[in-house]
Amino acid sequence: MKTSLNKSENKGVFSVEENGVEAGTMSFFIDDNGKMAIDHTVVNPDFRGKGIGKVLVEEGVNYARNHSLKINPICTYAKALLEKTDAYSDVL
């Protein structure tokens, strides 16, 4: 499994690739309050149930921590995962 970030100015997309196929993506932008707003997470139907969404959110959390950002989870999946996982409370 390979993760990557394609970023341009105040927005970006994290991607997960498995065996040369895009397994999922998560997009974000830096909002007017300086927070990292995660706005969309999508997993390729062929890869659902394999933890791809969680990997994407973890990549976002690591990015936020490395850049001293808080996260504004607009995406319902990211919001649910971030709010139920105590280890992510520092970025909310």
Residue pairs with C-beta under 8 A, 6 or more apart in sequence:
1 16
1 17
1 18
1 23
1 55
2 16
2 17
2 18
3 14
3 15
3 16
3 17
3 55
3 56
3 59
4 14
4 15
4 17
5 12
5 13
5 14
5 15
5 59
5 63
6 12
6 13
6 15
7 13
10 29
10 30
11 27
11 28
11 29
11 30
12 27
12 28
12 29
13 25
13 26
13 27
13 28
14 25
14 26
14 27
14 28
14 56
14 59
14 60
14 63
15 22
15 24
15 25
16 22
16 23
16 24
16 25
16 47
16 52
16 55
16 56
17 23
18 47
18 52
21 44
21 46
21 47
22 44
23 43
23 44
23 46
23 47
23 50
23 52
24 41
24 42
24 43
24 44
24 47
24 52
24 53
24 55
24 56
25 40
25 41
25 42
25 56
26 38
26 40
26 41
26 42
26 53
26 56
26 57
26 59
26 60
26 75
26 78
27 38
27 39
27 40
27 41
28 36
28 37
28 38
28 39
28 60
29 36
29 37
29 39
30 36
30 37
30 69
31 37
31 72
33 72
34 69
35 69
35 70
35 71
35 72
36 60
36 63
36 64
36 67
36 69
36 70
36 71
36 72
37 71
37 72
37 73
37 74
38 57
38 60
38 71
38 72
38 73
38 74
38 75
38 78
39 74
39 75
40 75
41 53
41 56
41 57
41 75
41 77
41 78
43 52
43 53
44 52
53 77
53 81
54 81
57 77
57 78
57 81
57 82
60 71
60 78
61 71
61 82
61 88
61 91
63 69
64 70
64 71
64 91
65 90
65 91
69 91
70 91
70 92
71 78
71 82
71 91
71 92
73 79
73 82
73 83
73 92
81 88
82 88
82 91
82 92
83 92
